[in-house]
Amino acid sequence: FVSLITGALVWLLVVVSLVTLPLTILVIRVVQRDRTYATNTFFTIYNVGLVFDIIAMLCVHLVGSIPSRGWLLAAEIMETQLYMKLFYFTINATHAFQNFIFFGLCINRATAVLLPLHHHK
């Protein structure tokens, strides 16, 4: 029963990521095309965060969830130390970078609200 619920949740997250991934790429393209957004510090930080979100989604599903169900990679490859170290490094690094991006966005917005006249200098 638990494995059935776990499997359903994994596929739900894969579907949500498949819907979210093109939308995230679309947002990046829209922000990059418009010059007013592309030169803004907030949107630069935001784009970097979106890139890390894409890396995290791809890593979790293409390297973690889907192969653990027996698809995409052989079990012998998944059991190697190098595979596991790269997987955990990528997951932890993207999570840490997402936190740094969030902190950068918070500082950017705080300076824009608290010091609006000095923000663009």
C-alpha positions as CSV (number, residue, x, y, z in Angstrom):
1,F,0.0,0.0,0.0
2,V,2.8,2.4,0.9
3,S,4.7,1.7,-2.3
4,L,1.5,2.3,-4.3
5,I,1.1,5.8,-2.7
6,T,4.8,6.5,-3.1
7,G,4.7,5.5,-6.8
8,A,1.6,7.7,-7.3
9,L,3.3,10.7,-5.7
10,V,6.4,10.2,-7.8
11,W,4.4,10.2,-11.0
12,L,2.3,13.2,-9.8
13,L,5.6,15.2,-9.2
14,V,6.9,14.1,-12.6
15,V,3.7,15.4,-14.3
16,V,3.9,18.7,-12.3
17,S,7.5,19.1,-13.3
18,L,6.7,18.4,-16.9
19,V,4.2,21.2,-16.9
20,T,6.4,23.5,-14.8
21,L,9.5,23.1,-16.9
22,P,8.3,24.7,-20.1
23,L,6.7,27.5,-18.1
24,T,9.9,28.2,-16.3
25,I,11.8,28.2,-19.6
26,L,9.2,30.6,-21.1
27,V,9.6,33.0,-18.2
28,I,13.4,33.0,-18.6
29,R,13.0,33.8,-22.3
30,V,10.5,36.6,-21.7
31,V,12.7,38.2,-19.1
32,Q,15.8,37.9,-21.3
33,R,14.0,39.4,-24.4
34,D,12.8,42.6,-22.7
35,R,15.7,45.0,-22.2
36,T,14.0,46.6,-19.2
37,Y,13.9,43.3,-17.4
38,A,17.2,42.0,-18.6
39,T,19.2,44.9,-17.0
40,N,17.3,44.9,-13.7
41,T,19.1,43.3,-10.8
42,F,16.0,41.6,-9.4
43,F,15.3,39.8,-12.7
44,T,18.9,38.8,-13.1
45,I,18.8,37.2,-9.7
46,Y,15.4,35.7,-10.5
47,N,16.7,34.2,-13.8
48,V,19.6,32.6,-12.0
49,G,17.2,31.1,-9.5
50,L,15.0,29.8,-12.3
51,V,18.0,28.1,-13.9
52,F,18.8,26.3,-10.6
53,D,15.2,25.3,-10.4
54,I,15.4,23.7,-13.8
55,I,18.6,21.9,-12.8
56,A,17.0,20.7,-9.7
57,M,13.9,19.4,-11.5
58,L,15.9,17.6,-14.1
59,C,18.3,16.1,-11.5
60,V,15.5,14.9,-9.2
61,H,13.4,13.3,-11.9
62,L,15.9,12.2,-14.7
63,V,18.6,11.1,-12.3
64,G,16.7,10.2,-9.2
65,S,13.0,9.2,-9.5
66,I,12.7,7.7,-12.9
67,P,15.9,5.5,-12.7
68,S,14.8,4.3,-9.2
69,R,11.7,2.8,-10.9
70,G,14.0,0.8,-13.2
71,W,13.8,3.1,-16.3
72,L,16.5,5.0,-18.0
73,L,19.6,3.6,-16.2
74,A,20.8,0.1,-15.4
75,A,20.8,-0.9,-11.7
76,E,24.6,-1.5,-11.9
77,I,25.2,2.2,-12.8
78,M,22.9,3.5,-10.0
79,E,24.6,1.4,-7.4
80,T,28.1,2.9,-8.1
81,Q,29.5,5.4,-5.6
82,L,30.2,7.9,-8.3
83,Y,26.6,8.0,-9.4
84,M,25.4,8.4,-5.8
85,K,28.0,11.1,-5.0
86,L,27.1,13.1,-8.1
87,F,23.4,12.8,-7.5
88,Y,23.6,13.9,-3.8
89,F,26.0,16.7,-4.6
90,T,23.7,18.1,-7.3
91,I,20.6,17.8,-5.1
92,N,22.3,19.5,-2.2
93,A,24.1,22.1,-4.3
94,T,20.9,23.2,-6.1
95,H,19.1,23.4,-2.8
96,A,21.8,25.5,-1.3
97,F,21.9,27.8,-4.3
98,Q,18.2,28.2,-4.2
99,N,18.5,29.4,-0.7
100,F,21.2,31.9,-1.7
101,I,19.0,33.1,-4.5
102,F,16.1,33.6,-2.2
103,F,18.3,35.5,0.2
104,G,19.6,37.7,-2.6
105,L,16.0,38.4,-3.7
106,C,15.0,39.3,-0.2
107,I,18.0,41.7,0.2
108,N,17.2,43.2,-3.2
109,R,13.6,43.9,-2.4
110,A,14.4,45.1,1.1
111,T,16.9,47.7,-0.2
112,A,14.3,48.7,-2.9
113,V,11.7,49.3,-0.2
114,L,13.8,50.8,2.5
115,L,16.2,52.8,0.4
116,P,14.3,53.6,-2.8
117,L,16.3,56.6,-3.8
118,H,19.7,54.8,-3.5
119,H,18.6,51.4,-4.8
120,H,19.7,52.0,-8.4
121,K,23.1,53.5,-7.6
